[in-house]
Amino acid sequence: MGIGNIIKRLRDIMRNDEGVNGDAQRIEQIVWILFLKVYDSREELWEFNNERFQSIIPEKLRWRNWAIDNKDGKAITGDELLNFVNNELFPTLKNLPVDEKTPMSKAIVKYVFEDINNYMKDGILLRQVINEIDSIEFTESKERHEFNDIYETMLKELQSAGSAGEYYTPRPVTNFMVEMIKPTLNEKIADFACGTGGFLTSTLDYLSNQVKTVEDKELYNNSIYGIEKKSLPYLLCITNLLLHNIDEPNVDHMNSLGRNVREFSEDEKYDVILMNPPYGGAEKKNIQANFPVDLRDSETADLFLVLILYRLKQNGRVAIILPDGFLFGLDNTKVNIKKKILSECNLHTIIRMPGSVFAPYTSITTNILFFDKTKPTDKIWYYRMDMPEGYKNFSKTKPILNEHFNPVKEWWNDRKEIVDPKENEDATTTYKSKCYSIKEIEENGYNLDLCGYPHEEEVILEPKELIEQYQEKRASLNAEIDKILAEVSKLLEEE
């Protein structure tokens, strides 16, 4: 069965269950089952390599002892299965005995189930979902690759449940950022809002080519660190790292902004930081209090940027995605943050990305900022990444691809100013790429909104493309409505 058919089959089954409401719950339902399947597969390997291995999961609750249907009529189903999952499996996994001596490879079982729920109310349908997922084996490389395809498909589906700027970064974007940063095995690499682990896994893929010895493998296993606040992305991230053969994922389930930035020791700083922080969110006053007065802001992305400045090692490197609002924002806090970056770090490159990179979930235009903690900024290179030939916009059916970054890579290694090929009405010279001195930036009032996209007249689309665009806009609006309803419901619960 093809990847799309598997996802469709799981969705169709759960649509008949009155307990599951919406894509976010459907995905959470699938993912906790997937996690247990993946974890059992990893345990098989650990048992093979260590005859003394003991699972943290009680024997009766291990996937192999309750989930597998041998088609002999003995697999639990219906009310018996629901009772087992709700009253035995979940309570036990949520309360597993874990302390500071528990290896992360075992402790993660408790951590991922702390805030996860079983939404299904029909035990027969739940059995069907479990059987569908159990049909994928991990022993054959082809099937393992197929599972990774399912996983990637699910990450894309999760985007429709995004809120407050939580748009899961397309893999070609994370790959490009990692490639330009060039991490090495002896470096500590972090993402303080790691979501489902896109930057972490792109980093692992990049580092894998550097592994030549047993010592290299040890460095590889301990090279990355992540923090994720929300339970579902955290679970997805852990599962993702297990699939990448990281047995002890070093990912904390917490709020990165929940600690005073002045308290971080040198050991808590990193050589490389790669991020696409949530933006458009608003942090509470008690969170803002963790930051210096002149750098306090309710905007989540701004606070993450300040956090980075306090957790970056000397000579460390950063690649971060930020919305246009940060570039052109001229309120006191944004200007103070810009001044701090420019005075303490070398902000050497800003790549301006098309607005549809995250389509259909948001049309907000974003930028990739590259800087390092080596010296104050003396100049900033800009490069505007235009749409590839033949593309009016990126979409679900025509997403951004790795090769779309090739022109940026060519320019990166041979930087030249490029005059915008499109003439504008007043015949003034505009640029697709240009270098600006720090003096020009200061004279511009710290407005970093340079080498932007020229105004284009509205394009009249073909009917098929027009329908697709409306469908994408509807998905975006539905996600925004779901976000608002969730916030209202939370407020009502708190009263």
N, C-alpha and C positions, 0 to 999 in steps of 0.2 A: 504494500500500500504506500502511495506517495506521501510526502511530508504534508502537503496541503490537505490531503484526504484524512490523514490522522488527526490533524487539528480540527478539521470540520466534523469528523466523527465524534470527537470528545465534546465539542461545542453542542452538537445536536443532542447528545445524550443528556447533557446538563441542562439544556433548555427545557427538558421535560420534568426537571426537579424544581419544585416550588420553593425550595430553600435557597437556591442560587439566583442572585439578582444582578445582572450586568456583567460586563467583561472583566472588571477588576476582580470580582468574586470568583468568576469562572477560572481566571488565571491563577489566583491564589489556591484554589482547590486542586488544580492540575499540578501546581508546583510543589506543594507539600508531599504529594504522592510521588512525584518525580524525584524529590530529594531522597526519600526513603529507598527508592529503587537504586539511585546512584550510590547512596551511602552503603547499601548492602553489597554492591559491586566492588566498592573500594575495600570493604571489610574482607571480602573473599581474597583479595590480593594481599592484604595485611596478614591474614591467617596463613597464606601460602609461604610468606617470607618469615613468619615468626610463629612457631608452633605453640608458644605460650600466650599468644594474643587472646585477650579477653574483651569482649564487646561491652560497652557501657549500657547498651540496650538489653533488658532482660530477654532471655532466650525465647520466650513465648511471643514477644513483641517484635522480634526481628522479621524483616520483610519475608525472608525465605520460609518462615514458619506460620504465616497467616495470610499473606497476600496472593501467593501462587495458587492458581487453579489448575490442578492436574486432570481435570475433566473426569473425575471419578465420583462426582457427586458429594465430595466431602468438604469442598471449599465453603467457608462461611459466607452467608449472603443475607439479604433482607434485614429484618429487625435484629437478628443476632449480630450481623456485621456492624450495624449502626450502634448497637449497644457496646460492642467491643471497642470501636473507634472513639466514641464519645466518652465512655465511662472507664476505659482501661488504657487504651493507647495514648490518647492526648494527655490525660492527667499525669500519667507516669512520665512521659517524655518532657512535659513542662516542669516536672519536679525532680529530675534526675540529680543525684548527689554530685555536685561540682564544687571544687575549691581551687586555690591557687596552684596546687600540684597536679591538677587534672590536665593532661595534654589537650591542646586545642582540637586535635583530631577527634577527641571524644566529647569535649565540652560543647562543641558547636551544635550537637544534637539538641541539647537543652536550649541554647541561645536562639536557634532558628524557630523553635516551637513556642517560645515565650509569648509571642503576640500573633500567632497564626491560628486560624479557626477552620473547623470542618463545617461547611455550609449545607451540605447535602442532607436531605431528609428522607430520601428513598434509598433503602439499602440495596435494592436490586439494581438500581441505576448506578449506585456507587460501585458495586461489584463489576459492572460493565466498564466503568472508567478505569478501575484498577487492572482489569484484564487487558484493556487496550494498551495501557502503559507497560504492563509486564511483558507484552508480546515483543518488545524491543530488547534484544540481547546485547551484551557488551563484550562478548568474547571475540567477535569478528570485527576487523577494522572497518569493513564496509558499514556494518550496523552501528558501530561507534560514531562514524562520520555522519550517518543518517540521524543519529540522536542529536549531534551538534547542530544539524540543520533544523531539527524540530525546535531546539532550544533558541536558535537565532530567530526563527519565525515567531516564537512566543515573545521574545524581547520586543520585536516590532509591534506585535499586537498589544503589548503592555502600554505602548505610547498613548493609545487612545484613552487610557486612564490617568494620563499625566496631569499634574496641577501645579500651580505656583512655580512655573518654570522648570518642572521636572520632566524635561524632554530628553529621552534617552539618546545619547550621542551616536550618530551613524558610525559604523565601523571604519569606513574610509577616512573619516575625520580624525578618529583616535589614532589610526595607523599613521596618518600624515604627521600629526603632532609628535608622536613617539619617534618617528624616523628623523624629524628635524632636531629633536632634543638629544638623540643618540645616547641613551642610558647605557651604563656598563655594569658588569656583574658585581663590582666592588662598591656600588653605590646603593644608598637607601632611597627608595622611590615611593611616593605617597600620593593618595587622592583622598581629601578630607570630606568629600561628598560623593562617594564612589558608586552610588546607585547599584546597578546590576554588575558592576565590575568591568565595564568596557575598556577603560584606560589600563586597568591592572592586567587584563588578559592580552591586550595589544602589546603591553610592555613585556609580558612573559614570552609572547611569540617572537618579539624582537631579540630578547636575551637568549632564547633557546639556541641560536646559532653560535653563541659564545661559550656554550658548555662543552668542555673537552675532557675534563677529569672529574673524579669523585668530589674533589674540593670545589670545583666549579658548580657541580650539582647542588651542593650544600648552600653556596652563595645564592644560586638561582632560587632555591626553595624559600630563602629568607630575604629576598630582595624587595618585596612589595609590602605595603601597609595601606589599609583602607579604613575609613569610618563611614557608616551609613546610619542615619537616624530612623528611617522607616522600616517596618518589619518585612514587607513583601520584597522590596528591592534587596534588602539584606539577605533574605533567603535565596533569592535568585543569584546574588553575588557568590554566596558560599557554594551553591551548587555548581555555578560556573567555574569556580576555582578548583573544585574537586574533579570536574571533567578535564581540567588542565593539569591534573596529576599533582596538585598542591594539597598534600595530605593534612597540613595544619594551617589553614588560611588565617593570616594575621589581619583580621578585619573586626573592628569593634562596632557594636550596636549601640550608638549613642549620638548625642548632638555635639558636633565638633566645636560649636560656638559657645558651649556651656561652661567654659573655663576661662579665667582671666588670662589674657594673652601675655601678660608680663611674667607669668609663673613658669613658662616653658624652659626647661633646662637645655643645655647643648645636646644632650643625648636624645632629646625629643625633637630635634631638627633634622631636616632631610636634604639630600643632595639634589634630588629632582622632585618637582611637584607638577602633576598633570591634572587638570580639573575642568569640568564644566559645571560650575556651582549653580544651585537653584537661583533663579532671579524672578523678580516680581512678587516675592513673598515679603512679609513684614514681621520682623522679630520683636518680641516683647521687651519692655524696658529692662527687666532683670538680665536678659541676654545682652542687650546693648551696654549694660554696665560693666561687662567684661572687657571693654575696649576704652582706650584713652578718649577723653571728652571731645577733643577736636576731630576724632575719627569715628565717632558714633553715628550710626545711621540705621533706620529701620529696614532699608533695602538689604536683603540677604546676600546678594552677590557682592556688594561693597564690603560687608563684614568679612566674607570669606577672603577677599583680596587683602584686607588688613591682616587677617589670621596668617595668610601665606607669608607676609613680610616678617612676622614674628617666628615662623617655623622653618624658614629657609636658612640653610647653612651658608657660611661665607663661601663664595665661588659657586653656590648652587644655581640651578637653572629651573625656569618655570615656563610652562605653556598653559594658558588659561583662556577659556571661551567666555566672552562678556558681550552683553547686548549693546546696541548703539547708544543707549541712554547713558552709559558710563562715559563714552567718548565725548559726547557733546554736553553732558551735565556740568553746570557751572554753579551749583549751590555750594555753600562753604565746605561742607563735608567732602563732597566729591573732589573739589579743587585741592583740599588738604591731603586727600589720599593720593591724588596724582602727584602732588609736590613730593610726598614721602617716597613714592616709587621712583620718581625721576632723580631725587637726591641720593637715595640709598642703593639704587639698582640701575642697571643698564638696560633700559627698555629699547631694544634694538630693532624690533620688527613688529608690525601690525598687519595681519592679513585680514582683509575685509571680505566676508563670505556673502553669497547671495541670500536673499530673504527666504528662499524656499528650501534651504538645507534641511530644516526640521519639519517641512510640510508632510502631512496635512495638519499637524498638531499645533503649529504656531507659524505665523508669518513674520515674527520679530527678526530683524536683521542682526546678525551676530558677527563677532570678530575674534580672531585668535591673537592674543598678545604674547610675545616671547620676550622674556627678560632674564637677566642673571645678576647675581649679587657679587659683581666684580669691581664696579666703579660707578660713579654717577653717570647719568645719561648725557651724551653730548650731541647725539643725533638719532632720529627715528626713521627707519625705512618703512614705507607703506607699499602694499601691493593689493590691488583690487582684483579679486577672483571673479571673472565674469562667467555667465552661463556658457556651457559647452555649445559648440555649433550643433544646431538641430534641436536644441532644448529651449522651450519658452519658460519652463520652470521644472523643478524637481517634484516628484510625486511618488505615491506608493508603487505605481507601475514603472516609473522612470526615476529611480532613486539616484543619489550621488554615488559615484563609483571611485575606486582607487585611482584609475587613470585620469580622472578629472583634475587631480592635483599635479599631474605631470608638468604643466606649464609653470606652476608655482615653484616646483622643485628646480626646474631649469633656471628660472630667474633667481632663486635663492643662492645658487652657486656662482652666478654671474650677474650681479645687481646693476641695473641700469635704469635711469629714468625713462618712462614710457609715456609719451603724450597720448591723451585719450583720442582714439581714432574717430570718434563721433564729434562732429562740429556742433556747437551750441549757438543759440540765437544771437548772443552778443559778441560772438567770435573771440571770447577770451580763452586763453590756453588752460585746459584742464588736464589732469594727469591720471593715468591708470596706475602708475608707479612713480614715487618721488621720495627723495630724502629731505627731511626737514631738520634744521639745527635746533638745539635746545633754546636758542635765542628767539627763533621764529615761533616756537611753541609758547614761550613765555609772553611774547608780544601778542599772540593770539588768545591770551587769557586762559591758557591751559585747555582750550577746546581742541580735542584730538580728532575731531570729525573731519578728516582730510582724505583726499583721494576717494571720495564717496561715489555712489552710483548716480549717473546723470538722470534727469527726469525723462521718462519715456511715456509716449502717448499710449493710451489703453489699446491693447491688442484685441481685435475681434477674433474669437476662437471658433474653430469648427464645432458643430453641435456635440460630438462625442467628447471632445476636450472640455467643452463648457459644462457638460453634465458631470464629468470627473471632477472639475474644479469646485462645482457646487457641493458635490458629495464630500470633498475634502474639507471645505469650509464648514459643512454641517457637522463633521466629526470633531472639528476644533471647537465649535460652539457647544456641542453636547458635552465635551470634556470640561469646558468652562462652567456649564450649568451644573454638572455633577459636583464640581469643586465647590460652587456656591452653596448647593443643597447640603453637602457634607458639613460645611462650616456652620450653616444655620442649625442643622441637626445637633451638632456638637454644643453650640451655645444653648440650645433648648435643654439638652441633657444636663448641662452645668447649673441651670437655674434651679 
